[in-house]
């Protein structure tokens, strides 16, 4: 079967993106202090990034100091960056998704990482570079080869299924088609104390379903929600909601919280959330054999959506830019990557970390199942779109889903209204 290595329209440099280049030469990064804005706010992610920063600060030979600052969510960082670009007081490193990096590049504040990556003194050797998952790593590369960010963590939008509940309902396997999905959702909703499918209502969930039907929300250069696959998914959402087979949880992670309580049979989640689900089952005392798979699919369109946020180096001085790269390089080393994976359940981008993760995978079956989806040649990989308008359009998709479920709006009318709104955003931003 085909393998779609990142179903994306990579960074469109033809749109006039301005990238700052740099010559490394004899630049000396010694004694530099760099500021890194990130999105890790609590738990293992925050503890691990802080520990890695501390290790780098204590061991790097140049006396570089990284000041890591948690700035809330990606959306919060986006807002802060927009203000910082206007004031001229940007950090040296900033976390974000590829479309965020593109947006900052349009303002001319992003440094081409290839300058450092390919440098004979400061970069990776060919052998070292070959150890990275190239398809994932190159999500941040523009059409002209400019590298806007370094992908530093990888997760996937996966589908968790309570097989114990499904077996009790008479199903022998997780739903592989939309018809089977509907049957499971409605059968579960008929049980006492159990709901049907928990709809998150966000764009990632919608895109996972659409791409698994062979569709896309971007066709022929335009955001498109009136294509067959998109309308099929929207109609499914509406029908299941009206039939009482689908409900909308009242909190951000309510779908998986309820899954761990045995209140629903299946849910969409980031693979990074799998440890939280496992902990939820342990806390609730619910005994369930649950598995990790993909959303239902049609024909050979079985797909897993990957999330590939990264770190961008922002324009400053040659010394601070090089110091910033050296911290990124430290995070990319196999030992650092393995440590990050063990404590956060993000997939390793440096494949040399895999031998260091054998025991971790043996003790974390759900992570191993999710990781196997990414290496399955019969499963396509999808990574969204690299347009500045993609972020706002994702919000439009969420509104469209709300319109056809709780809003009771006609599916086609809702899709057409969303297309019009998305077209306006694209005209303004892309």
Secondary structure, 3 states (H helix, E strand, C coil): CCCCCCCCCCCCHHHCCCCECCCCCCCCCCCCEEEEEECCCCHHHHHHHHHHHHHHHHHCCCCCEEEEEECCCHHHHHHHHHHHHHHCCCCCEEEECHHHHHHHHHCCCEECCHHHHCCCCCCCCHHHHCCECHHHHHHHECCCCCECCEECCEEEEEEEEEHHHHHHCCCCCCCCCHHHHHHHHHHHHCCCCCCCEECCCCHHHHHHHHHHCCCCCEECCEECCCCHHHHHHHHHHHHHHHCCCEECCCCCCHHHHHHHCCCCCEEEEEHHHHHHHHHHHHHHCCCCCEEEECCCCCCCCCEEEEECCEEEEECCCHHHHHHHHHHHHHHHCHHHHHHHHHHHCCECCEHHHHHHHHHHHHHCHHHHHHHHHHHCCCCEEECCCCCCCHHHHHHHHHHHHHHHCCCCCCHHHHHHHHHHHHHHHHHHHC
